[in-house]
Amino acid sequence: MTQESLFDPVPEQPKQQAVPALDLGSLGKVVQECRKCRLAETRNSVVFGEGNPKARVFVIGEAPGADEDAQGRPFVGRSGQLLDKILLAIGFERSDVYIGNIIKCRPPQNRNPLGDEIECCKPWLMQQLEIIKPNIILLLGRVAANTILENTLSMSAMRGKLIRWNGFDCFVTYHPAALLRNPNWKRLCWEDVQLLRAHYDKVCPNS
């Protein structure tokens, strides 16, 4: 190499295209086409989730039911109406939070989701959490709580306290559908969501 060649202009390298961060809208379109498990064969709708894309509280249930499968929206049946009342009781409109489920498609006859169905669908939920970045997660029911917290504990062992998981502050309470079947649990649920609200006021004082 000659001294002159050291000062030759460096050939311009082709610029790499920046990969845009996936937003909820883009992710939702991908999920609508998902056929990773058997539930794609029996669903009417993919129930992606809805709410405030900048929510400080992410509410996670188990799976869509018949009403949700028909409308493509989470928690719109009787349990959804009760969830709305629970949220209002601690000062949240439905539009203040984000609401989703562990799995996006209804299991036949509302059976519990199977392990392989959860494994197929859980990455979508993890991406939703990554995009929204909530401060607090409210887990409704044992299936949702065991799946997210990766344990096999009972409801009584998980509810009534703050649980830290992957940088999120989590609270566990009964699924609204369970409260409709067992009204005596409503008092315990009220204790749980009051605990969540007090923590929310501490960590999100200006929200």
Secondary structure as UniProt FT lines:
FT   HELIX           4..7
FT   HELIX           24..32
FT   HELIX           38..41
FT   STRAND          50..51
FT   TURN            53..54
FT   STRAND          57..61
FT   HELIX           66..71
FT   HELIX           78..89
FT   TURN            90..91
FT   HELIX           94..96
FT   STRAND          98..101
FT   HELIX           108..110
FT   HELIX           115..132
FT   STRAND          136..140
FT   HELIX           142..149
FT   HELIX           155..158
FT   STRAND          163..165
FT   TURN            166..167
FT   STRAND          168..173
FT   HELIX           176..181
FT   HELIX           183..185
FT   HELIX           186..203
FT   TURN            205..206
//
